[in-house]
């Protein structure tokens, strides 16, 4: 098992890249809404992503089970 510092040092850039990819997708959606003048007819996928981000933004998670929480969340949406 890695130390807390080594965990951050090892995975930070990869996680940052993934978060930037999500931000870029959300920006593309916002621009398309602006261009079309209306949102998607079904924004459940957008809402699901935003809810997932909210789950991740909580600093303290019981038993550090963020991945499990996301799997359960996305299983409910699919």
C-alpha positions as CSV (number, residue, x, y, z in Angstrom):
1,X,0.0,0.0,0.0
2,X,1.3,3.5,-0.9
3,X,1.7,6.2,1.6
4,X,-0.9,9.1,1.4
5,X,1.8,11.4,-0.2
6,X,2.9,8.7,-2.7
7,X,-0.8,8.1,-3.6
8,X,-1.3,11.8,-4.4
9,X,2.0,12.0,-6.2
10,X,1.3,8.9,-8.3
11,X,-2.3,9.6,-9.3
12,X,-2.7,13.4,-9.2
13,X,-2.0,14.1,-12.9
14,X,-4.2,11.3,-14.1
15,X,-7.1,12.4,-11.9
16,X,-6.6,16.0,-12.9
17,X,-6.8,15.0,-16.6
18,X,-10.0,13.1,-16.0
19,X,-11.6,16.0,-14.2
20,X,-10.6,18.4,-17.0
21,X,-12.2,16.0,-19.5
22,X,-15.5,16.1,-17.6
23,X,-15.3,19.9,-17.4
24,X,-14.7,20.1,-21.1
25,X,-17.7,17.9,-21.8
26,X,-19.9,20.0,-19.6
27,X,-18.6,23.1,-21.4
28,X,-19.4,21.6,-24.8
29,X,-22.9,20.8,-23.5
30,X,-23.4,24.4,-22.3
31,X,-22.2,25.8,-25.6
32,X,-24.6,23.5,-27.5
33,X,-27.5,24.6,-25.3
34,X,-26.6,28.2,-26.0
35,X,-26.4,27.6,-29.8
36,X,-29.6,25.6,-29.9
37,X,-31.5,27.9,-27.5
38,X,-32.8,25.0,-25.4
39,X,-31.4,22.1,-23.3
40,X,-31.6,18.4,-24.2
41,X,-35.1,17.0,-23.9
42,X,-33.8,14.5,-21.3
43,X,-31.1,15.9,-19.0
44,X,-31.0,12.9,-16.8
45,X,-27.5,12.0,-17.9
46,X,-26.3,15.5,-17.2
47,X,-28.0,15.5,-13.8
48,X,-26.4,12.1,-13.1
49,X,-23.0,13.4,-13.8
50,X,-23.5,16.5,-11.6
51,X,-24.8,14.3,-8.8
52,X,-21.7,12.1,-9.2
53,X,-19.5,15.1,-8.9
54,X,-21.3,16.1,-5.7
55,X,-20.7,12.7,-4.3
56,X,-17.0,13.0,-5.1
57,X,-16.8,16.5,-3.6
58,X,-17.5,15.4,-0.1
59,X,-14.2,15.2,1.7
60,X,-15.2,12.6,4.3
61,X,-16.7,9.4,3.1
62,X,-17.7,6.5,5.3
63,X,-15.2,3.7,4.7
64,X,-13.7,5.6,1.7
65,X,-16.0,3.9,-0.7
66,X,-16.4,6.6,-3.3
67,X,-16.0,4.2,-6.2
68,X,-18.7,1.9,-4.8
69,X,-21.0,4.9,-4.3
70,X,-20.5,5.9,-7.9
71,X,-21.1,2.4,-9.2
72,X,-24.4,2.3,-7.2
73,X,-25.4,5.8,-8.4
74,X,-24.8,5.0,-12.1
75,X,-26.5,1.6,-11.8
76,X,-29.7,3.5,-10.6
77,X,-29.5,5.8,-13.6
78,X,-28.8,3.3,-16.4
